[in-house]
Each structure stands twice: as C-alpha cells, then as structure tokens.
Amino acid sequence: METGEYIPELLGTDESGRELRRDDFAGRPFVLYFYPKDNTPGCTAEACSLRDHYEALRAAGWDVVGVSADSARSHQGFIARHGLPFRLIADTEHHLSEAMGTWVEKRMCGRTYMGMARTTFLVGPDGRVLRVYGPKQIKTKTHGEQLLHDLQAAAGGDPAAPQR
C-alpha cells in the first residue's frame, strides 16, 4: 500500500468482536499500525509509546488502531496488561495485512517464514494513505513521540493537518 491509495473498506474484527470499517473513521485521520506479536519486547514498547502519547494524538484529531495476527483473546490480555486505550484488530487470517502489504516473507537464523512487517500508516480523513513508516523507520520505544513530532512538522505546527 502506497501513499495516495485507499485502504480496504473492511479492516477486520477488533478484540471485542466488533467489525471495523474504513467508514467508521470517515472525516477523521487515524494511525493504523501493524506489529508482529502481542507481549513481545519491541511490540510492547511500541504499544506503550502509542498509549503514552494517545491523548496528545487524540487532541490533535487522530485515532490509533493496532493490527497483528494474534487472536482477539490475546489482544484482550495485551490491552488489559498494558492499559492500552485503543482498539486492536485480530487479523488472524491476514486479510488486512496482505492487502496492506505487511504480511511478508521474513528470515531469521537461516529460517524463512511468513510474518508481520512492523509498519505504520497515517490514514487521512478520506481513507487514503498519507504516509507510510516502514520497519527501519519505526523507533519502537518512541514511536508515539515520533508520530507527533512528524505530524506537527508536516503540518507546520498543526498535527491535525498532515501534508504529504
């Protein structure tokens, strides 16, 4: 998925079994972030950074939605354990991650497997991708701060109006 493209209409089902659609966010921008696995060190650091900056993002008009291949039950525990205020999509069948290009072949210790590429999309009020952060651009421990800084810089100080 590249800048300017519309994200899929159906995003998936969240931790409570509620369906999320692109139109649920019509008229307001949001952060759609993909991460490999609940309760792993990097993913926990990233989620907690977004949690810690969630109110500032919301005050600027942005919502946050996380996505991994974990189950809704796993997401419920992750949310409870770390006090996450945002929704998490359980993309267990990889529909959204495949459509967004984040379900990729990975290599570790000589082994090849399919997995989630840590990626963040800034999605505009019309459902189009405004910006993509790839795995090498994301600083897990400070991702919330990174997003706020970049949103403010892109908007000339107004984080609710990012520019490409």
Short mmCIF file of the C-alpha atoms (twelve columns), coordinates in Angstrom:
data_MODEL
# 
_entry.id   MODEL 
# 
loop_
_atom_site.group_PDB 
_atom_site.id 
_atom_site.type_symbol 
_atom_site.label_atom_id 
_atom_site.label_alt_id 
_atom_site.label_comp_id 
_atom_site.label_asym_id 
_atom_site.label_seq_id 
_atom_site.Cartn_x 
_atom_site.Cartn_y 
_atom_site.Cartn_z 
_atom_site.pdbx_PDB_model_num 
ATOM 1   C CA . MET A 1   0.000   0.000   0.000  1 
ATOM 2   C CA . GLU A 2   1.425   3.322   -1.043 1 
ATOM 3   C CA . THR A 3   0.774   6.978   -0.364 1 
ATOM 4   C CA . GLY A 4   -2.434  8.147   -2.023 1 
ATOM 5   C CA . GLU A 5   -4.092  4.734   -2.166 1 
ATOM 6   C CA . TYR A 6   -7.328  3.954   -0.326 1 
ATOM 7   C CA . ILE A 7   -7.064  1.425   2.466  1 
ATOM 8   C CA . PRO A 8   -9.507  -1.524  2.268  1 
ATOM 9   C CA . GLU A 9   -13.124 -0.855  3.263  1 
ATOM 10  C CA . LEU A 10  -13.227 -3.792  5.686  1 
ATOM 11  C CA . LEU A 11  -10.427 -3.554  8.227  1 
ATOM 12  C CA . GLY A 12  -11.342 -6.567  10.337 1 
ATOM 13  C CA . THR A 13  -12.615 -7.503  13.770 1 
ATOM 14  C CA . ASP A 14  -11.293 -5.954  16.965 1 
ATOM 15  C CA . GLU A 15  -10.556 -7.508  20.353 1 
ATOM 16  C CA . SER A 16  -14.257 -7.383  21.298 1 
ATOM 17  C CA . GLY A 17  -15.507 -8.999  18.102 1 
ATOM 18  C CA . ARG A 18  -16.693 -5.694  16.616 1 
ATOM 19  C CA . GLU A 19  -16.181 -5.187  12.916 1 
ATOM 20  C CA . LEU A 20  -14.124 -2.151  11.946 1 
ATOM 21  C CA . ARG A 21  -14.554 -0.483  8.566  1 
ATOM 22  C CA . ARG A 22  -12.807 2.396   6.848  1 
ATOM 23  C CA . ASP A 23  -16.049 4.371   7.001  1 
ATOM 24  C CA . ASP A 24  -16.014 4.168   10.813 1 
ATOM 25  C CA . PHE A 25  -13.258 6.796   10.590 1 
ATOM 26  C CA . ALA A 26  -14.775 8.900   7.794  1 
ATOM 27  C CA . GLY A 27  -13.873 12.542  8.191  1 
ATOM 28  C CA . ARG A 28  -11.062 11.986  10.690 1 
ATOM 29  C CA . PRO A 29  -7.500  10.780  10.322 1 
ATOM 30  C CA . PHE A 30  -6.043  7.797   12.134 1 
ATOM 31  C CA . VAL A 31  -2.871  5.853   12.730 1 
ATOM 32  C CA . LEU A 32  -3.060  2.240   11.534 1 
ATOM 33  C CA . TYR A 33  -0.061  0.376   12.883 1 
ATOM 34  C CA . PHE A 34  0.923   -3.227  12.207 1 
ATOM 35  C CA . TYR A 35  3.114   -5.103  14.656 1 
ATOM 36  C CA . PRO A 36  4.382   -8.702  14.801 1 
ATOM 37  C CA . LYS A 37  3.124   -10.101 18.115 1 
ATOM 38  C CA . ASP A 38  1.417   -9.206  21.389 1 
ATOM 39  C CA . ASN A 39  3.564   -9.175  24.523 1 
ATOM 40  C CA . THR A 40  6.941   -9.287  22.820 1 
ATOM 41  C CA . PRO A 41  9.517   -6.675  23.901 1 
ATOM 42  C CA . GLY A 42  9.521   -4.487  20.776 1 
ATOM 43  C CA . CYS A 43  5.770   -4.688  20.235 1 
ATOM 44  C CA . THR A 44  5.061   -3.907  23.879 1 
ATOM 45  C CA . ALA A 45  7.432   -0.917  23.770 1 
ATOM 46  C CA . GLU A 46  5.707   0.383   20.635 1 
ATOM 47  C CA . ALA A 47  2.193   -0.097  22.037 1 
ATOM 48  C CA . CYS A 48  3.136   1.591   25.318 1 
ATOM 49  C CA . SER A 49  4.695   4.530   23.477 1 
ATOM 50  C CA . LEU A 50  1.483   4.963   21.494 1 
ATOM 51  C CA . ARG A 51  -0.504  4.599   24.729 1 
ATOM 52  C CA . ASP A 52  1.602   7.282   26.419 1 
ATOM 53  C CA . HIS A 53  1.017   9.698   23.522 1 
ATOM 54  C CA . TYR A 54  -2.563  8.667   22.789 1 
ATOM 55  C CA . GLU A 55  -4.203  11.681  24.458 1 
ATOM 56  C CA . ALA A 56  -1.969  14.097  22.532 1 
ATOM 57  C CA . LEU A 57  -2.758  12.279  19.270 1 
ATOM 58  C CA . ARG A 58  -6.491  12.366  20.068 1 
ATOM 59  C CA . ALA A 59  -6.293  16.056  20.992 1 
ATOM 60  C CA . ALA A 60  -4.780  16.629  17.551 1 
ATOM 61  C CA . GLY A 61  -7.711  14.766  15.957 1 
ATOM 62  C CA . TRP A 62  -6.019  11.390  15.366 1 
ATOM 63  C CA . ASP A 63  -7.167  7.965   16.487 1 
ATOM 64  C CA . VAL A 64  -4.972  4.854   16.780 1 
ATOM 65  C CA . VAL A 65  -5.711  1.279   15.712 1 
ATOM 66  C CA . GLY A 66  -3.246  -1.601  16.023 1 
ATOM 67  C CA . VAL A 67  -3.157  -4.779  13.922 1 
ATOM 68  C CA . SER A 68  -1.436  -8.119  14.423 1 
ATOM 69  C CA . ALA A 69  -2.161  -11.735 13.567 1 
ATOM 70  C CA . ASP A 70  -2.878  -12.509 17.240 1 
ATOM 71  C CA . SER A 71  -6.337  -13.635 18.360 1 
ATOM 72  C CA . ALA A 72  -8.957  -11.390 19.915 1 
ATOM 73  C CA . ARG A 73  -8.329  -13.149 23.239 1 
ATOM 74  C CA . SER A 74  -4.608  -12.400 23.042 1 
ATOM 75  C CA . HIS A 75  -5.432  -8.763  22.246 1 
ATOM 76  C CA . GLN A 76  -7.752  -8.549  25.250 1 
ATOM 77  C CA . GLY A 77  -4.938  -9.665  27.531 1 
ATOM 78  C CA . PHE A 78  -2.434  -7.314  25.867 1 
ATOM 79  C CA . ILE A 79  -4.807  -4.365  26.288 1 
ATOM 80  C CA . ALA A 80  -5.530  -5.216  29.929 1 
ATOM 81  C CA . ARG A 81  -1.899  -5.905  30.853 1 
ATOM 82  C CA . HIS A 82  -0.629  -2.613  29.409 1 
ATOM 83  C CA . GLY A 83  -3.663  -0.325  29.752 1 
ATOM 84  C CA . LEU A 84  -3.963  0.293   26.031 1 
ATOM 85  C CA . PRO A 85  -6.738  2.807   25.222 1 
ATOM 86  C CA . PHE A 86  -7.028  1.954   21.516 1 
ATOM 87  C CA . ARG A 87  -8.532  -0.924  19.563 1 
ATOM 88  C CA . LEU A 88  -6.559  -3.861  18.197 1 
ATOM 89  C CA . ILE A 89  -7.611  -5.780  15.090 1 
ATOM 90  C CA . ALA A 90  -7.206  -9.560  15.229 1 
ATOM 91  C CA . ASP A 91  -6.019  -10.222 11.673 1 
ATOM 92  C CA . THR A 92  -5.716  -13.972 12.211 1 
ATOM 93  C CA . GLU A 93  -6.363  -14.805 8.547  1 
ATOM 94  C CA . HIS A 94  -4.036  -11.999 7.348  1 
ATOM 95  C CA . HIS A 95  -6.665  -10.390 5.083  1 
ATOM 96  C CA . LEU A 96  -5.852  -6.807  6.038  1 
ATOM 97  C CA . SER A 97  -2.102  -7.330  6.379  1 
ATOM 98  C CA . GLU A 98  -1.925  -8.969  2.942  1 
ATOM 99  C CA . ALA A 99  -3.968  -6.153  1.388  1 
ATOM 100 C CA . MET A 100 -1.717  -3.555  3.032  1 
ATOM 101 C CA . GLY A 101 1.485   -5.387  2.090  1 
ATOM 102 C CA . THR A 102 2.609   -6.053  5.655  1 
ATOM 103 C CA . TRP A 103 2.338   -9.876  5.605  1 
ATOM 104 C CA . VAL A 104 5.756   -10.697 4.199  1 
ATOM 105 C CA . GLU A 105 8.432   -13.340 3.969  1 
ATOM 106 C CA . LYS A 106 10.921  -12.973 6.815  1 
ATOM 107 C CA . ARG A 107 14.235  -14.629 7.613  1 
ATOM 108 C CA . MET A 108 15.789  -15.326 10.978 1 
ATOM 109 C CA . CYS A 109 18.574  -17.732 11.956 1 
ATOM 110 C CA . GLY A 110 18.554  -19.269 8.475  1 
ATOM 111 C CA . ARG A 111 14.817  -19.962 8.637  1 
ATOM 112 C CA . THR A 112 12.292  -18.443 6.216  1 
ATOM 113 C CA . TYR A 113 8.695   -17.852 7.305  1 
ATOM 114 C CA . MET A 114 5.750   -15.516 6.762  1 
ATOM 115 C CA . GLY A 115 5.173   -12.807 9.331  1 
ATOM 116 C CA . MET A 116 4.060   -9.264  10.021 1 
ATOM 117 C CA . ALA A 117 6.351   -6.423  8.973  1 
ATOM 118 C CA . ARG A 118 6.248   -3.636  11.542 1 
ATOM 119 C CA . THR A 119 4.647   -0.821  9.540  1 
ATOM 120 C CA . THR A 120 2.627   2.286   10.368 1 
ATOM 121 C CA . PHE A 121 0.228   4.040   8.016  1 
ATOM 122 C CA . LEU A 122 -1.116  7.536   8.552  1 
ATOM 123 C CA . VAL A 123 -4.595  7.440   7.037  1 
ATOM 124 C CA . GLY A 124 -6.345  10.645  6.055  1 
ATOM 125 C CA . PRO A 125 -9.971  11.576  6.688  1 
ATOM 126 C CA . ASP A 126 -10.902 10.263  3.231  1 
ATOM 127 C CA . GLY A 127 -9.368  6.811   3.842  1 
ATOM 128 C CA . ARG A 128 -6.251  7.400   1.750  1 
ATOM 129 C CA . VAL A 129 -2.732  6.673   2.949  1 
ATOM 130 C CA . LEU A 130 -0.917  9.916   3.743  1 
ATOM 131 C CA . ARG A 131 2.389   8.407   4.884  1 
ATOM 132 C CA . VAL A 132 4.000   5.013   5.410  1 
ATOM 133 C CA . TYR A 133 6.613   4.196   8.055  1 
ATOM 134 C CA . GLY A 134 8.484   1.009   7.192  1 
ATOM 135 C CA . PRO A 135 10.176  -1.315  9.678  1 
ATOM 136 C CA . LYS A 136 13.513  0.522   9.568  1 
ATOM 137 C CA . GLN A 137 11.880  3.906   10.197 1 
ATOM 138 C CA . ILE A 138 9.960   2.937   13.335 1 
ATOM 139 C CA . LYS A 139 11.584  3.506   16.699 1 
ATOM 140 C CA . THR A 140 9.512   1.199   18.906 1 
ATOM 141 C CA . LYS A 141 10.330  2.839   22.247 1 
ATOM 142 C CA . THR A 142 9.476   6.332   20.995 1 
ATOM 143 C CA . HIS A 143 7.024   5.716   18.142 1 
ATOM 144 C CA . GLY A 144 4.236   7.813   19.678 1 
ATOM 145 C CA . GLU A 145 6.574   10.761  20.108 1 
ATOM 146 C CA . GLN A 146 7.974   10.183  16.609 1 
ATOM 147 C CA . LEU A 147 4.476   10.363  15.093 1 
ATOM 148 C CA . LEU A 148 3.514   13.504  16.997 1 
ATOM 149 C CA . HIS A 149 6.754   15.224  16.017 1 
ATOM 150 C CA . ASP A 150 6.362   14.300  12.343 1 
ATOM 151 C CA . LEU A 151 2.685   15.271  12.254 1 
ATOM 152 C CA . GLN A 152 3.466   18.666  13.747 1 
ATOM 153 C CA . ALA A 153 6.401   19.242  11.386 1 
ATOM 154 C CA . ALA A 154 4.400   18.195  8.308  1 
ATOM 155 C CA . ALA A 155 1.520   20.439  9.255  1 
ATOM 156 C CA . GLY A 156 3.633   23.456  10.126 1 
ATOM 157 C CA . GLY A 157 2.768   23.003  13.799 1 
ATOM 158 C CA . ASP A 158 -0.811  21.744  13.285 1 
ATOM 159 C CA . PRO A 159 -0.763  17.942  13.760 1 
ATOM 160 C CA . ALA A 160 -4.377  17.603  12.630 1 
ATOM 161 C CA . ALA A 161 -3.450  18.604  9.070  1 
ATOM 162 C CA . PRO A 162 -0.570  16.440  7.783  1 
ATOM 163 C CA . GLN A 163 0.899   17.092  4.363  1 
ATOM 164 C CA . ARG A 164 2.457   14.532  2.024  1 
# 
